[in-house]
Amino acid sequence: AFSKSNVSSIEITCSDTSSIEENAFSECLNAKEIKVSNIKEIGKNAFKGCSAATSITISNNGDIKDYAFSDCSAVTSINVSNGVKNIGKYAFSGNVALTSFSLGSSVETIGEYAFSKCNALIDFTSYSTIPPLVSSNAFLDINKLECTLHVPLGASNAYMEANYWNEFW
């Protein structure tokens, strides 16, 4: 639909039954900011390669499919608020400038390699008291000794015991 277009900003708010199709905004090389809210599903590769985007905000959404926000190489901050349940494989991989990521309390699963090649990440916040299920290599390339994981008060033990989350301690 808008793949490879010259838009400078993308803001989408819809009813919660709408979806963003596969590849819909992929390689929008001039989009500096992406805001998506009230979407049932963000399709595979939907925003892949939006290399000028520095900020991504996702709120009140259902699922984020595979590679949806991968290779957004300038993004420094991503905020996924409540409503998102599942994060697909490689969803945020290749975001090499990403330093801060915030994960809402509704996320249940994080797919393989979801954050691979996010080696600049130094601040990861999860608002869920129950650690989301994480697939293997989801946090590949994150320097867990340099990246601070913030979790809700009283949830530290659960994260320390959870597969892959425990690598941050």
Disulfide bonds with the S-S distance in Angstrom:
none
